[in-house]
Structure formats: structure tokens, C-alpha cells
Amino acid sequence: MMHETQSIPPGFERHYRQSPVTDPWEPIYSRKTDEAVILGLVAEAAHTNSRGFVHGGLISALADNAMGLSCSHRLGGEASLVTVNLTLDFLGSAQIGQWLEFTTAFVKNGGTLSFAQAFVTADGQPCARANGVFKVMRKAA
């Protein structure tokens, strides 16, 4: 259940792409720009570790998701991507009730590899930063 004091920022809608790994974390929201796909969610108890902070695995998975979707978006949606490398630096913790936002800040697409960087915020405060490298898998014509 969404935290009663938290609202979804303007421009975000229910995320258009579901996956079995993210199903338990729903509702997840997204917003497309010309440059990126931005993901977000309101942190709830189901997203936390035993200390009550949002679990690093959730942050890692959604940062990976946002970067991969952003690379694909910048390629015109004509390719799928597979993660080759993912690194994260945790800069702070996220708490129940906070809005987590996964913003891709840099994408460089190549012929076979794409590179991205993402920043994760909790109510606008830095929470994590991520770097990802993705293998470009061209869709069959």
C-alpha cells in the first residue's frame, strides 16, 4: 500500500514493462524523455532489508533496468540489451515512504556495446550511483 503522504511526481505513469523479478515490487512508475527512461517507486516495507532500509538488491536491479531501457530507447527501440557489467556506489539509505527515482544521466551507444550512468535519489537526496555496460542484441528483421 502506498504511503499516504507520498504522491507520484507529475509525468510518471505505471511502468509499461513488467517482469517476474519486479512483480513483487509493484507499483513501479516510469517517465520517458527524449534522452532516457526514468523509473520510480514509493518505498514500502516489502522493499526493505532487515534494518528497514530499501534493499541494495532492489536499487541495483532497478538502476540496471533504467539504464538498459534508456540505452534501448536511445537506439530507437530496435535492439534489446543484455547487461555485461554493473557497478554501484551506495551513497545513502532510502526509507519507507520515500520516492525513489532512477534517472539515467549518460548514454553512449556503440555498435555492439552501450554505456550508461544512473543516479538514484530518495526524496531528491543522493542514494546511489550506477554504471552499466550492455551488449546490444539487434532484433531480427
Beta strands, then each sheet from edge to edge (+ up, - down):
strand 1: 13-14
strand 2: 29-32
strand 3: 37-42
strand 4: 79-90
strand 5: 99-109
strand 6: 113-122
strand 7: 125-138
sheet 1: 1+ 2- 3+ 5- 6+ 7- 4+
end
